[in-house]
Amino acid sequence: MALSFVIPKDQYGKHKPTSLKSTENDEKVLAKIIKQQGKQGRKVEAYNFSKKEMEAFRYRMNDGG
């Protein structure tokens, strides 16, 4: 399993975390990934979570940034 955070095009640049240049084409990249995974018989699904569940990932994201 892999988690990817995608900034919707209509939210790009609305505030600091969504203003990174690398997030501008998130939806296009996601569409390519979905297509590629579909060709391999895999399905990309949305993962619904609460902010509390993501707390464990905060430190990993900060370390990677």
Backbone as a ProteinNet text record, in pm:
[ID]
protein_1_A
[PRIMARY]
MALSFVIPKDQYGKHKPTSLKSTENDEKVLAKIIKQQGKQGRKVEAYNFSKKEMEAFRYRMNDGG
[TERTIARY]
84.1	0	88.8	45.6	115.6	13.1	50.1	-36.1	21.9	-63	-22.1	-121.5	-72.1	-157.6	-168.3	-290.2	-314.3	-388.5	-331.9	-397	-487.3	-619	-708.1	-673.1	-686.9	-649.4	-714.9	-841	-910.7	-862.2	-780.6	-725.4	-579.3	-517.9	-376.8	-355.8	-259.3	-221.6	-310.1	-406.6	-499.7	-434	-337.5	-262.1	-124.4	-38.1	102.5	125.2	62.4	90.4	49.4	-44.1	-86.8	-22.6	74.3	138.2	271.5	313.1	438.2	422.5	520	514.9	492.2	548	536.6	394.5	303.7	165.8	72.3	122.8	37.3	-29.2	39.8	-13.7	-52.6	-84.9	-118	-228.9	-335	-447	-405.5	-322.4	-274.8	-188.4	-101.4	-14.3	-99	-197.5	-284.3	-358.6	-407.4	-478	-387.4	-260.8	-165.7	-142.2	-131.8	-110.1	-230.1	-350	-471.4	-476.9	-444.5	-444.7	-341.7	-221.4	-114.3	-150.8	-202.8	-240.1	-355.4	-448.3	-559.4	-512	-410.9	-353.9	-292.4	-252	-191.1	-294.1	-421.9	-528.5	-540.8	-483.8	-489.6	-583.4	-631.4	-725	-672	-673	-635.5	-764.4	-763.5	-882.9	-853.4	-954.3	-942.9	-938.3	-861.8	-851.5	-905.4	-1015.2	-1075.4	-1015.4	-974.1	-907.4	-942.2	-916.1	-933.1	-796.2	-793.9	-666.8	-590.8	-663.3	-599.5	-521.2	-577.6	-509.3	-380.3	-373.4	-256.6	-143.7	-169.2	-68.4	61.2	50	168.9	255.6	196.5	271.9	336.7	293.3	342.6	494.6	548.5	693.4	768.2	712.9	775.8	776.5	667.3	659.2	756.3	766.3	859.5	1003.4	1035.9	1171.7	1205.7	1107.8	1131.5	1134.9	1089.9	1076.6	1195.8
-116.3	0	122.8	223.2	351.7	462.5	564.4	681.4	796.9	863.4	983.2	1092.8	1210.4	1324.6	1405.7	1427.5	1496.7	1626.6	1736	1866.4	1886.3	1895	1920.3	2052.8	2056.9	2175.1	2302.4	2292.1	2411.4	2457.7	2375.9	2414.7	2459	2438.3	2474.8	2623.7	2652.8	2790.5	2863.7	2795.2	2860.6	2895.6	2817	2847	2781.1	2809.9	2770.7	2622.2	2526.9	2386	2346.3	2418	2383	2472	2551.1	2644.3	2594	2475.4	2420.8	2393	2432.6	2414	2267.4	2177.7	2034	1980.2	2056.4	2009.4	2058.8	2143.2	2205.1	2103.3	1996.4	1898.2	1766.6	1769.5	1647	1567.4	1633.9	1560.9	1492.1	1556.1	1494.9	1372.7	1385.5	1273.7	1158	1189.8	1085.4	1013.3	1085.5	1023.6	924.9	961.3	871.3	746	763.6	649.7	555.9	612.1	531.1	451	514.3	446.6	333.3	361.4	261.9	143.2	171.6	64.5	-18.4	46.7	-24.1	-124.1	-86	-177.1	-301.2	-287.3	-399.6	-473.2	-437.8	-503.5	-457.8	-343.4	-288.4	-169	-138.8	-27.6	71.7	197.8	304	351	350.4	388.3	502.4	582.8	689.8	626.3	685.4	637.5	746.5	719	817.3	799.6	909.6	904.3	1028.2	1017.6	1132.8	1195.4	1319.2	1385.7	1312.5	1256.6	1185.2	1064.1	994	877.9	917.4	1038	1082.4	1133.8	1149.7	1202.4	1121.3	989.4	904.1	932.2	984.5	1010.8	1150.1	1237.9	1374.8	1380.6	1304.7	1307.4	1250.7	1148.8	1092.7	1195.2	1266.9	1367.3	1481.3	1521.6	1630	1586.5	1462	1412.1	1404.4	1373	1357.9	1488.3	1596.6	1723.3	1805.4
0	0	0	-71.9	-74.2	-56.5	15.1	31.6	-47.1	-122.1	-195.5	-164.4	-141.5	-114.7	-242.9	-287.8	-414.1	-385	-434.8	-421	-542.9	-521.4	-634.6	-702.6	-833.2	-911.5	-857.5	-815.8	-767.4	-629.6	-563	-433.1	-441.6	-558.7	-575.3	-548.3	-463.9	-435.2	-336.4	-277.2	-184.3	-50.9	-9.6	111.5	100.4	192.7	180.6	145.8	215.9	182.1	40	-19.9	-155.9	-261.1	-222.5	-315.4	-369.2	-329.5	-381	-529.9	-607.4	-751.9	-787.7	-709	-737.9	-723.2	-660.8	-643.6	-753.9	-841	-942.1	-1035.6	-1068.3	-1163.2	-1096.8	-969.2	-896.2	-963.7	-1007.6	-1067.6	-1198.4	-1277.4	-1402.1	-1372.5	-1273.9	-1236.2	-1183.6	-1100	-1045.9	-1158.2	-1256.8	-1369.6	-1443	-1461.2	-1527.1	-1443.2	-1313.7	-1224.2	-1227.8	-1223.2	-1227	-1356.6	-1467.7	-1597.5	-1599.5	-1553.4	-1551.4	-1461.5	-1344.7	-1252.2	-1308.2	-1376.7	-1439	-1542.7	-1619.1	-1719.6	-1655.2	-1529.8	-1456.8	-1371	-1389.3	-1314.4	-1170.9	-1140.7	-1004.9	-1001.4	-884.1	-867.6	-764.5	-799.3	-706	-638.7	-507.4	-433.1	-336.9	-315.5	-215.6	-77.5	10.5	147.8	238.9	303	393.5	531.7	590	718.9	799.9	928.2	1015.9	1039.5	1078.6	1107.7	1218.2	1314.2	1423.7	1371.4	1271.9	1215.4	1143.8	1094.5	1019	1108.2	1235.3	1327.3	1322.6	1309.6	1306	1183.4	1076.7	955.6	955.7	1043.5	1042.5	1054.8	1146.2	1167.5	1047.8	985.8	866.4	753.2	737.6	631.7	659.7	784.6	819.2	796.6	828.2	807.3	659.5	576.8	434.2	359.1	419.5	350	344.7
[MASK]
+++++++++++++++++++++++++++++++++++++++++++++++++++++++++++++++++

